Amino acid sequence: RAARAADIGLHICGEMASDPAFTEILVGLGYLSLSMNARRIPQVKERLLEIRAKDAKALAKQCLKLSGAGEIRKLLESRRVLKEAAARGATA
């Protein structure tokens, strides 16, 4: 919110940005730019086309209430996001 209020773009690069399992969370958190290896772009693009901004914001809000990565992973597994990403060969 602070970045948006200050008219500052929010960008992320690295493994998390290139993992479709986390795309919805990142969008929900307000990231406007995801930097990744070109080989991962088709998978992330596919995921971006599947999600709705409203749902992404709700997921991010839910994740922020959790205590750590393990709980977030369980939440994603329950939503089948990680399973779908793994089927596409995208999740580490």
C-alpha positions in Angstrom: 0.0 0.0 0.0 2.8 2.4 0.9 4.5 1.8 -2.5 1.2 2.5 -4.3 0.5 5.6 -2.3 4.0 6.9 -3.1 3.6 6.0 -6.7 6.5 3.5 -6.5 6.5 0.3 -8.5 6.8 -2.9 -6.6 9.1 -5.5 -8.3 10.5 -8.9 -7.4 13.1 -11.1 -9.0 14.5 -14.5 -8.2 13.2 -18.0 -7.6 9.9 -17.0 -6.0 9.0 -14.7 -8.9 9.6 -17.5 -11.3 7.6 -20.1 -9.5 3.9 -20.3 -10.7 2.9 -21.7 -7.3 3.6 -18.2 -5.8 2.4 -16.0 -8.6 -1.1 -15.5 -7.1 0.4 -14.5 -3.7 2.8 -12.0 -5.3 0.0 -10.4 -7.4 -2.1 -10.2 -4.3 0.7 -8.5 -2.4 0.8 -5.8 -5.2 3.9 -6.8 -7.1 3.6 -5.2 -10.6 6.7 -6.8 -12.1 8.1 -10.3 -11.8 11.6 -10.8 -13.1 12.7 -14.3 -14.0 14.6 -16.6 -16.4 13.0 -16.5 -19.8 12.4 -20.3 -19.7 9.9 -19.7 -16.8 7.9 -17.0 -18.5 5.4 -19.3 -20.2 4.5 -21.1 -17.0 4.1 -17.9 -15.0 2.1 -16.3 -17.8 -0.2 -19.3 -17.8 -0.7 -18.9 -14.1 -1.3 -15.2 -14.4 -4.1 -15.8 -16.9 -5.8 -18.2 -14.5 -6.0 -15.9 -11.5 -8.3 -13.0 -10.6 -7.0 -10.0 -8.8 -9.7 -10.2 -6.1 -8.8 -13.8 -5.4 -5.1 -13.0 -5.3 -5.6 -10.2 -2.8 -7.7 -12.5 -0.6 -5.0 -15.2 -0.7 -2.2 -12.8 0.1 -4.2 -11.4 3.1 -4.8 -15.0 4.3 -1.0 -15.7 3.9 0.0 -12.7 5.9 -2.0 -14.0 8.9 0.0 -17.3 8.9 3.2 -17.8 11.0 5.6 -19.0 8.4 6.5 -20.7 5.1 5.3 -24.1 6.2 1.8 -22.9 6.9 1.7 -21.0 3.6 2.8 -24.1 1.7 0.0 -26.1 3.5 -2.5 -23.5 2.4 -1.3 -23.6 -1.2 -1.4 -27.4 -1.2 -4.9 -27.3 0.1 -5.7 -25.0 -2.8 -4.0 -27.4 -5.2 -1.8 -24.6 -6.5 1.5 -26.4 -5.7 0.2 -29.7 -7.1 -0.8 -28.0 -10.4 2.5 -26.2 -10.6 4.4 -29.4 -9.9 2.5 -31.2 -12.6 3.7 -28.5 -15.0 7.3 -29.2 -13.7 7.6 -25.7 -12.2 7.9 -26.1 -8.4 11.1 -26.8 -6.6 
